[in-house]
Amino acid sequence: MSSDPAPEEDGRSGTAMRMVTYNVNGLRQRISQFGSLLRLLDSFDADIVCFQETKLRRQELTADVVMAEGYESFFSCTRTSDKGRTGYAGVATFCRVKSAFSSSEVALPVAAEEGFTGLLRNGRIDENHASVAGGLEEFAKDDLLQVDSEGRCVITDHGHFVLFNIYGPRADSDDADRTEFKLKFFKILQRRWEYLLQQGKRVFVVGDLNIAPAAIDRCEAGPDFEKNEFRKWLRSMLVENGGPFFDIFRARHPDRKDAYTCWPSNTGAEQFNFGSRIDHILCAGSCLHEDCDPQGHNLIACHIKDCDILTTYKRWKPGNTPRWKGGWSTKLEGSDHAPVYVCLEGIVDVPQHDTPSVSARYFPTIRGIQQTIVSVLMKRQVSEQVEGCEMSTSCLEEDVTISSCSRGTDRSFGDCGLSGSLSSKSCASSNQSAGSVNLEVHDQSRNFAAVGASDSAHGNQYSEVKKKAKKGQGFQLSLLSFFQRNLDSCNKDEKSNGNSSLNAVHIQKSDDQTNCNFAKDEDSRSLQQNDLDISASPLDQSSLGKGKNDVALLEWQRIQQVMQNSIPLCKGHREPCVSRVVKKAGPNFGRRFYTCPRAEGPASNPEANCGFFKWASSKSKQSK
């Protein structure tokens, strides 16, 4: 927690705590934007940071997205295989602490839970001890598993309160399946809240609920806005309608308008602040002054210091060039949501405790997977086999080094004799087991001519053995080795032909070069002939190429002109429209249409989108 002391309340003192909730729209993208996970977290200067829509699967939880110095993290990931839901959703709670063990900080949870049904244990369904959470006994286990399958909740118990980090489902009005899922999700969640409150717990709910409570929380709310069943449910949970929860932002700013946390990303609505407030911080329960008269005492009055929207995290910044004025190429970094924070005060420490076992520090991808005895023995056996192959190959290479030493004209074979004899003796058995050919150590009294002849023979044998060894080990020959093989073949032919081949070559070479001269001579002849053919008519070639370029340029200009003429102008601004394609499933899926190029905004603003719409003449290729 923050070290700043809070003002005394009825003779009691405590410390301040800051919580932030933020739909990041992809945690990796936000980490990339800020440079590291630590920089992203530190930018909030908060004790507890709750992320939604992390878009991470369990196997993608690596150290760079999980671990940050001074923070403990708790994740929930999607595990459904439904189409369009893989790698979707996901929530994470980061707690800033001085120590993860023997700590009395409130920010460090005393307990934590993935999901809210009680059926998930360490990222898996607990088949052996699959007991549902308190208050959920009336629901079928299949329904509980369904609502917990998309990684939409992490619960952390901080002693004084229980914190729910929630990413609420989205459901379009014409999508019956997702509407049913959303109703089931919040019904089960409500039962869990009610059970905890009956146990005397204080409950904080933070996150993107995908619900705007009232018309004031939505830009130009329509006439049927208040009739939405999810909106009715959320309002029924609030204190002003007889429910247990405070909407902390509205409690602090009851009349503030245009206070939005989310904007459509495909319409540029951020420019005119044309959005909705769907990211919330709710709280329920008594204050920490348990021995005081409850009249006039609650969490809002006693412990909430401030709550607001962090608009500095919006993608659209003042001074950005509007899209219709040349700003189409401007990349807007950030999420399509803005964070919301709350500052608590008068929060006292809790008894010493350690980080819960569901902390991300204990994930197998972070801590490592415990190995069985069988797996250790198997790895050791494989390692020994690999070492044996490497030893065999190294012995062959040492023997070839002997032959290479014998080629020198100013050195005697005795310079390499000792090491050569040792290597051949020590590696004889290994070479035989690998199917290789032992190279004999030549006697120092042999003349250089005999050594050279035997060296060539042994070199060819070793080359073949080495290829077989590599093939047995699963190695693929490189492109360079392919050409080297052809060159070696040419060298062999060249030696057999003697000096007659050298006389036929017109290219100057040094005495120690042994390249394939016949091949080079044929290539040079063909290149010279090609040069003559090309240089025969340079003017014709140049004029032909220029003519083709001119024709292509004129054709492209004609196509652009036709396309430009086919794009309609919007009615409100007389500006060329932008083309879009229907991506929603239905009879119009894949159909192209034109709309006003300006950003979405209030109808009263003449600078905003004028609402022009026109279908294109035919469907897009995507619909095929």
Residue pairs with C-beta under 8 A, 6 or more apart in sequence:
1 15
1 16
1 17
1 47
1 105
1 106
1 107
1 347
2 15
2 16
2 17
2 18
2 47
3 15
4 15
4 16
5 13
5 14
5 15
5 16
6 13
6 14
6 15
6 16
6 305
6 345
6 346
6 347
7 13
7 345
7 346
9 289
9 302
9 346
10 289
10 292
12 288
12 289
12 346
12 348
13 346
14 288
14 345
14 346
14 347
14 348
15 345
15 347
15 348
15 349
16 305
16 343
16 344
16 345
16 347
17 47
17 48
17 106
17 107
17 343
17 344
17 345
17 347
18 44
18 45
18 46
18 47
18 48
18 341
18 342
18 343
18 344
19 46
19 47
19 48
19 49
19 50
19 163
19 204
19 206
19 281
19 341
19 342
19 344
20 44
20 46
20 48
20 49
20 50
20 310
20 339
20 340
20 341
21 50
21 52
21 165
21 206
21 207
21 208
21 279
21 280
21 281
21 339
21 340
21 341
22 44
22 49
22 50
22 51
22 52
22 279
22 313
22 335
22 337
22 338
22 339
22 340
23 51
23 52
23 53
23 167
23 207
23 208
23 262
23 279
23 335
23 336
23 337
24 30
24 51
24 52
24 53
24 54
24 335
24 337
25 53
25 55
25 335
25 336
25 337
26 53
26 54
26 55
26 335
27 51
27 54
27 55
27 56
27 65
27 90
27 92
28 55
28 56
28 65
30 40
30 334
30 335
31 37
31 40
31 64
31 65
33 40
33 333
33 334
34 40
34 43
36 64
36 68
37 64
37 65
37 66
37 67
37 68
38 68
38 69
38 70
38 71
41 49
41 68
41 71
41 94
41 96
44 310
44 339
44 341
46 96
46 341
47 95
47 96
47 106
47 107
48 93
48 94
48 95
48 96
48 107
48 156
48 158
48 163
49 93
49 94
49 96
50 91
50 92
50 93
50 94
50 154
50 163
50 165
50 206
50 207
51 91
51 92
51 93
51 94
51 165
52 89
52 90
52 91
52 165
52 166
52 167
52 207
52 208
53 89
53 90
53 91
53 167
53 208
54 75
54 77
54 89
54 90
54 91
54 92
55 87
55 88
55 89
55 90
56 65
56 75
56 77
56 87
56 90
57 77
57 78
57 86
57 87
58 77
58 79
58 123
59 365
60 87
61 75
61 77
61 360
61 363
61 365
61 366
62 365
62 366
63 365
63 366
66 73
66 75
66 360
66 363
66 365
66 366
67 73
67 360
67 361
67 366
68 94
70 96
70 97
70 98
71 94
71 95
71 96
71 97
72 94
72 95
72 97
72 100
72 108
72 109
72 355
72 359
72 360
72 361
73 92
73 93
73 94
73 95
73 359
73 360
73 361
74 92
74 93
74 95
74 109
74 112
74 114
74 154
74 156
74 356
74 358
74 359
74 360
75 90
75 91
75 92
75 114
75 151
75 154
75 360
75 363
76 90
76 91
76 92
76 114
76 115
76 120
76 151
76 152
76 153
76 154
77 90
77 123
77 151
78 85
78 86
78 87
78 88
78 89
78 90
78 149
78 150
78 151
79 123
79 149
79 150
79 151
80 86
80 149
80 150
85 150
88 150
89 150
89 151
89 152
89 167
90 151
90 167
91 151
91 152
91 153
91 154
91 165
91 166
91 167
91 207
92 154
92 165
93 112
93 154
93 156
93 163
93 165
95 107
95 108
95 109
95 156
96 107
97 103
97 105
97 107
97 108
97 355
98 105
99 105
99 108
100 108
100 354
100 355
100 359
100 361
101 354
101 355
102 352
102 353
102 354
103 352
103 353
103 354
104 349
104 350
104 351
104 352
104 353
105 349
105 350
106 158
106 159
106 160
106 347
106 348
106 349
106 350
107 158
108 158
108 353
108 355
109 156
109 157
109 158
109 163
109 355
109 356
110 157
110 158
110 159
110 350
110 353
110 356
111 156
111 157
111 356
112 154
112 155
112 156
112 157
112 356
112 358
112 359
113 120
113 133
113 154
113 155
113 156
113 358
114 120
114 121
114 122
114 123
114 153
114 154
114 358
115 148
115 153
115 154
115 155
116 133
116 148
116 153
116 155
116 164
116 188
116 189
116 192
117 132
117 133
117 136
117 144
117 145
117 147
117 148
117 188
117 192
118 131
118 132
118 133
118 134
118 136
119 125
119 126
119 130
119 132
119 141
119 144
119 145
119 148
120 126
120 148
121 129
122 357
122 358
123 363
125 145
130 141
132 139
132 141
132 144
133 192
133 195
134 192
134 195
134 196
134 199
135 191
135 192
135 194
135 195
135 196
135 198
136 144
136 188
136 191
136 192
136 195
138 191
139 188
139 191
143 184
143 188
144 188
146 181
146 184
147 181
147 184
147 185
147 188
147 189
150 169
151 167
152 166
152 167
152 168
152 169
152 185
153 164
153 165
153 166
153 167
153 189
154 164
154 165
155 162
155 163
155 164
155 165
156 162
156 163
156 165
156 356
157 163
158 350
159 350
159 351
160 202
160 288
160 347
160 348
160 350
161 201
161 202
161 203
161 204
161 283
161 285
162 196
162 201
162 202
162 203
162 204
163 204
163 206
164 189
164 193
164 203
164 204
164 205
164 206
164 207
165 206
165 207
166 189
166 205
166 206
166 207
166 208
166 209
167 207
167 208
168 182
168 185
168 186
168 207
168 208
168 209
168 210
168 211
169 178
169 181
169 182
169 185
169 210
170 178
170 182
170 210
171 178
171 179
171 181
171 182
171 230
172 178
172 179
173 179
182 210
182 230
183 229
183 230
186 230
186 233
190 233
190 237
193 203
193 205
193 244
193 284
194 244
196 203
197 203
197 244
197 284
197 285
200 285
200 286
201 285
202 283
202 284
202 285
202 286
202 299
203 245
203 283
203 284
203 285
204 281
204 282
204 283
205 245
205 280
205 281
205 282
205 283
206 280
206 281
206 282
206 340
207 279
207 280
208 262
208 278
208 279
208 337
209 234
209 278
209 279
209 280
210 230
210 278
211 230
211 231
211 233
211 234
211 278
212 218
212 221
212 231
212 276
212 277
212 278
213 231
213 234
213 235
213 238
213 247
213 250
213 277
213 280
214 226
214 231
214 235
215 221
215 225
215 226
216 257
217 259
217 260
217 276
217 277
217 278
218 225
218 276
218 277
219 258
219 260
219 269
219 273
219 274
219 275
219 276
219 602
220 274
220 602
220 603
225 231
226 232
235 241
235 243
236 242
236 243
237 243
237 244
237 245
237 282
238 245
238 246
238 247
238 282
239 245
239 246
244 284
244 285
245 282
245 283
245 284
246 282
246 283
246 284
246 298
246 299
246 300
247 280
247 282
248 281
248 282
248 283
248 300
248 304
248 307
248 342
249 259
249 277
249 280
249 281
249 307
249 308
249 309
249 340
251 300
251 304
251 307
252 304
252 306
252 307
252 308
253 259
253 307
253 308
258 273
259 277
259 309
260 273
260 275
260 276
260 277
260 309
260 338
261 275
261 276
261 277
261 278
261 279
261 309
261 337
261 338
261 340
262 275
262 276
262 277
262 278
262 279
262 336
262 337
262 338
263 269
263 270
263 273
263 274
263 275
263 314
263 336
264 274
264 275
264 336
264 600
265 336
267 274
267 599
267 600
267 609
268 316
268 322
268 323
268 598
268 599
268 600
269 275
269 599
269 600
269 601
270 314
270 315
270 316
270 332
270 336
270 599
271 316
271 320
271 322
271 599
271 601
272 599
272 600
272 601
272 602
272 605
272 607
272 608
274 599
274 600
274 601
274 602
274 608
279 337
279 338
279 339
279 340
280 340
281 307
281 340
281 342
283 299
283 300
283 304
284 299
285 299
286 294
286 297
286 298
286 299
287 297
287 298
287 299
287 301
287 302
287 303
288 302
288 303
288 346
288 347
288 348
289 297
289 302
302 346
303 344
303 345
303 346
303 347
304 342
304 343
304 344
304 345
305 343
305 344
305 345
306 341
306 342
306 343
307 340
307 341
307 342
307 343
308 340
308 341
309 338
309 339
309 340
310 338
310 339
310 340
310 341
311 338
313 334
313 335
313 338
313 339
314 334
314 338
315 332
315 333
315 334
315 335
315 336
316 332
320 327
320 330
320 332
321 327
321 330
322 598
322 599
323 330
323 597
323 598
323 599
324 573
324 575
324 597
324 598
355 361
360 366
361 367
388 430
388 433
389 434
389 469
389 472
389 473
391 427
391 430
392 427
392 430
392 431
392 433
392 434
392 436
392 469
393 434
393 466
393 469
394 427
395 423
395 426
395 427
395 430
395 431
395 436
396 427
396 431
396 436
396 462
396 465
396 466
396 469
398 419
398 420
398 423
398 427
399 420
399 423
399 424
399 427
399 438
399 439
399 458
399 462
400 439
400 458
400 459
400 462
401 416
401 419
401 420
402 416
402 419
402 420
402 423
402 424
402 439
402 441
403 439
403 455
403 458
403 459
405 411
405 413
405 415
405 416
405 420
406 413
406 416
406 442
406 448
406 451
406 452
406 455
407 451
407 452
407 455
409 448
412 444
413 442
413 444
413 446
413 451
414 444
417 441
417 444
420 441
421 441
424 438
424 439
424 440
424 441
428 438
431 437
431 438
432 438
434 465
434 469
435 465
435 468
435 469
436 462
436 465
436 469
437 458
437 461
437 462
437 465
439 458
439 462
440 454
442 450
442 451
442 454
456 495
460 492
463 488
467 477
470 477
486 516
487 515
487 516
489 516
490 515
490 516
490 518
490 519
491 514
491 515
491 516
493 516
493 518
494 501
494 514
494 516
494 517
494 518
501 517
501 518
502 517
504 517
504 518
504 521
505 517
505 518
505 520
505 521
506 521
507 517
507 520
507 521
507 524
509 515
509 517
534 541
564 576
567 576
567 577
567 579
567 594
568 576
568 577
568 594
568 612
568 614
569 575
569 576
569 577
570 577
570 595
570 596
570 597
570 598
570 610
570 612
571 610
571 612
572 596
572 606
572 610
572 611
572 612
573 596
573 598
573 610
575 596
575 597
575 598
576 597
577 594
577 595
577 596
577 597
577 612
577 614
578 594
578 595
578 596
578 597
579 592
579 593
579 594
579 616
580 592
580 593
580 594
580 595
581 590
581 591
581 592
581 593
581 620
581 622
582 588
582 589
582 590
582 591
582 592
582 593
583 589
589 623
590 619
590 620
590 622
590 623
590 624
591 615
591 616
591 619
591 620
591 623
592 615
592 616
592 618
592 619
592 620
593 613
593 614
593 615
593 616
594 612
594 613
594 614
594 615
594 616
595 609
595 612
595 613
595 614
596 609
596 610
596 611
596 612
598 607
598 608
598 609
598 610
599 608
599 609
600 608
600 609
601 607
601 608
601 609
602 608
603 611
